[in-house]
Amino acid sequence: MINLFIANTDNAWFDFLSSEENLTEVNFWWPGETNFRALQPGEMLAFRLKSPRNKIGGFGIFSDHARLPIQMAWETFGRGNGVSSLEGLRSAIAQLRTNVAVLPSTDIGSTVLVEPVFFPSHLWFDLPDSWSPSIQRGKQYSTDNAEGLQLWEHLLETARLCGTTNAPGLTSHGQARFGNPTLITPRLGQGAFRIAVTEAYGRQCAITNGKVLPALDAAHIKPYGEGGLHLKSNGILLRKDIHSVFDAGYVTIKDDFKFAVSKKVKEVFNNGEEYLRLHGSTLRLPDRKADWPDVDLLRWHNKDRYLG
């Protein structure tokens, strides 16, 4: 069974993003610390444009959902938040949360969408018959019934009509309209990768268990610029300083998931006790084995990056 979710969508957010070029990911944010469990990765969130439009205007592929401070949401997605600045994001949220002081440290709900498609106005289409104007947030649909299946097909067909090169229906699902609906593998960008790794590791450093979110980074085992992919299996959540020395090769993680520190930390810097104390520590792994670090990538880091 494949689900879809039609979400009430701010017109200003939609208009801003539909004018941006080459978007690979966006933050469909909610002003409160809202959980979102209506979709699993690879399902679609459709944009229901608010009154007076009242039309479906596009969609994105659901990747993840997280509670993020406004500052981190801006650092991660930038203009993909649907605004041009951090202050613009803070101000937009403040207009919706008039009962509290909204600061850069204020948490919001962040639903991460990849491969977004924004239809031109002449291709916007009507909402399903079961949609009610009283719906506040959105509504889930299933392709197991006729209405949900029609919505799924209509979204993909409209994406094709747009000629959008990154439309999921044009890439991995060229025959999707004529077959059974299936999950679309989300192609993560840098921001989606950061959130996916952060959530996979329970928002804690995999070595120190530190929980101060602004101090944590999603580290690539094999850098993206050297052929590494934005995949959870190529990521580890590390404290920012550990991330830096990991990238520089002064520390690594062995294929038995043990943390190793090079003697060169002491030789080069005449320091590094805080890292040497962690030598031999066992990496705290994600709950899902599919999210564990790829052992072959760890071996690459041991061989090609670690200073020994």
Secondary structure in CASP SS format (residue, H / E / C, confidence):
PFRMAT SS
TARGET T0000
AUTHOR 0000-0000-0000
METHOD secondary structure of the structure
MODEL  1
M C 1.00
I C 1.00
N E 1.00
L E 1.00
F E 1.00
I E 1.00
A E 1.00
N E 1.00
T E 1.00
D C 1.00
N H 1.00
A H 1.00
W H 1.00
F H 1.00
D H 1.00
F H 1.00
L H 1.00
S H 1.00
S C 1.00
E C 1.00
E C 1.00
N C 1.00
L C 1.00
T C 1.00
E E 1.00
V E 1.00
N E 1.00
F E 1.00
W E 1.00
W E 1.00
P C 1.00
G C 1.00
E C 1.00
T C 1.00
N C 1.00
F C 1.00
R C 1.00
A C 1.00
L C 1.00
Q C 1.00
P C 1.00
G C 1.00
E C 1.00
M E 1.00
L E 1.00
A E 1.00
F E 1.00
R E 1.00
L E 1.00
K C 1.00
S C 1.00
P C 1.00
R C 1.00
N C 1.00
K E 1.00
I E 1.00
G E 1.00
G E 1.00
F E 1.00
G E 1.00
I E 1.00
F E 1.00
S E 1.00
D E 1.00
H E 1.00
A E 1.00
R E 1.00
L E 1.00
P E 1.00
I H 1.00
Q H 1.00
M H 1.00
A H 1.00
W H 1.00
E H 1.00
T H 1.00
F H 1.00
G H 1.00
R H 1.00
G H 1.00
N H 1.00
G C 1.00
V C 1.00
S C 1.00
S C 1.00
L H 1.00
E H 1.00
G H 1.00
L H 1.00
R H 1.00
S H 1.00
A H 1.00
I H 1.00
A H 1.00
Q C 1.00
L C 1.00
R C 1.00
T C 1.00
N C 1.00
V C 1.00
A C 1.00
V C 1.00
L C 1.00
P C 1.00
S C 1.00
T C 1.00
D E 1.00
I E 1.00
G E 1.00
S E 1.00
T E 1.00
V E 1.00
L E 1.00
V E 1.00
E E 1.00
P E 1.00
V E 1.00
F E 1.00
F C 1.00
P C 1.00
S H 1.00
H H 1.00
L H 1.00
W C 1.00
F E 1.00
D C 1.00
L C 1.00
P C 1.00
D C 1.00
S C 1.00
W C 1.00
S C 1.00
P C 1.00
S C 1.00
I C 1.00
Q C 1.00
R C 1.00
G E 1.00
K E 1.00
Q E 1.00
Y E 1.00
S E 1.00
T C 1.00
D C 1.00
N C 1.00
A H 1.00
E H 1.00
G H 1.00
L H 1.00
Q H 1.00
L H 1.00
W H 1.00
E H 1.00
H H 1.00
L H 1.00
L H 1.00
E H 1.00
T H 1.00
A H 1.00
R H 1.00
L H 1.00
C H 1.00
G C 1.00
T C 1.00
T C 1.00
N C 1.00
A C 1.00
P H 1.00
G H 1.00
L H 1.00
T C 1.00
S C 1.00
H C 1.00
G C 1.00
Q C 1.00
A H 1.00
R H 1.00
F H 1.00
G C 1.00
N C 1.00
P C 1.00
T C 1.00
L C 1.00
I C 1.00
T C 1.00
P C 1.00
R C 1.00
L C 1.00
G C 1.00
Q H 1.00
G H 1.00
A H 1.00
F H 1.00
R H 1.00
I H 1.00
A H 1.00
V H 1.00
T H 1.00
E H 1.00
A H 1.00
Y C 1.00
G C 1.00
R C 1.00
Q C 1.00
C C 1.00
A C 1.00
I C 1.00
T C 1.00
N C 1.00
G C 1.00
K C 1.00
V C 1.00
L H 1.00
P H 1.00
A H 1.00
L E 1.00
D E 1.00
A E 1.00
A E 1.00
H E 1.00
I C 1.00
K C 1.00
P C 1.00
Y H 1.00
G H 1.00
E H 1.00
G C 1.00
G C 1.00
L C 1.00
H C 1.00
L C 1.00
K H 1.00
S H 1.00
N H 1.00
G E 1.00
I E 1.00
L E 1.00
L E 1.00
R E 1.00
K H 1.00
D H 1.00
I H 1.00
H H 1.00
S H 1.00
V H 1.00
F H 1.00
D H 1.00
A H 1.00
G C 1.00
Y C 1.00
V E 1.00
T E 1.00
I E 1.00
K C 1.00
D C 1.00
D C 1.00
F C 1.00
K E 1.00
F E 1.00
A E 1.00
V E 1.00
S C 1.00
K C 1.00
K H 1.00
V H 1.00
K H 1.00
E H 1.00
V H 1.00
F H 1.00
N C 1.00
N C 1.00
G C 1.00
E H 1.00
E H 1.00
Y H 1.00
L H 1.00
R C 1.00
L C 1.00
H C 1.00
G C 1.00
S C 1.00
T E 1.00
L C 1.00
R C 1.00
L C 1.00
P C 1.00
D C 1.00
R C 1.00
K H 1.00
A H 1.00
D H 1.00
W C 1.00
P C 1.00
D C 1.00
V H 1.00
D H 1.00
L H 1.00
L H 1.00
R H 1.00
W H 1.00
H H 1.00
N H 1.00
K H 1.00
D H 1.00
R C 1.00
Y C 1.00
L C 1.00
G C 1.00
END
